């Protein structure tokens, strides 16, 4: 699965200059971590009684999502769908159905600023593995209990802007099934928290300043009862002939690139936060904040020139 634009600086005990931030540390907190999608996952929680078993179960969930939705694996369910030269109904797993359903909902909500068919454009600009075919519109995909159907055989499905969020939601549900009530879990830079830190405060992260040196924090954010995802050009982006390009495709069909450095979204689920962060970044520094404010989306927009917009109630999460 694509490792992309999220670049949270996670709060760790090594941040001695910022004592408010030890989200992963504490006498009553146990941390677990492991590999995921070319990056990693990390869990901080109180009351973990079978760390080995929980780590094994988390690995199983990650492997299942990767096998279903990775565009980098030719044997994945997603790659088989993309390679099928047909407009017939193609059956998919319940997991893929759930992610596609949310992807299409996000596309409708944002006027295709989140567009799950843009994989070929992403690939042609050097950011992804889907190179064949042409980008289309989300309404060219149809989803029912029977599966998914393309309006054109060459159409492809790209879930990189949402599948990691789905995986994080699954990991949180796994933790809850192991009777964890107070935990924060991070997957490839996306974060979800339930309950509170054993120290009696909200779980916290630091959001990196786009204009600072590596490790510079712009804001400390309370995650409390939500999932946070960030989209931007810090990780997957480049400058060519003075123009900034990112792997996120704007509605006009070109890579998004502007004064906008990143968008962080807080939502009830990581899957929703993931898709909306992508869409808002694609909309740009003016339309994005306006749409988020009108839609009641909690979002933080950071600009390369040091400016920012905080909308939808996200300001209540800012601790510093």
QUIGIMO-V368512 format. One record per helix or strand of 2 or more residues. SS is the DSSP state (a for helix, b for strand). FROM is the first residue (numbers start at 1). TO is the last residue. If there is no record, write none. Layout:
# QUIGIMO-V368512
ss from to
SS FROM TO
SS FROM TO
This chain:
# QUIGIMO-V368512
ss from to
b 8 9
a 19 21
b 30 36
b 39 45
a 51 69
a 77 83
a 94 110
a 119 124
a 138 140
b 141 144
b 147 150
a 163 177
b 183 187
b 190 194
b 204 208
b 217 222
b 227 232
b 237 240
b 243 246
b 260 267
a 270 295
b 298 303
b 308 311
a 314 317
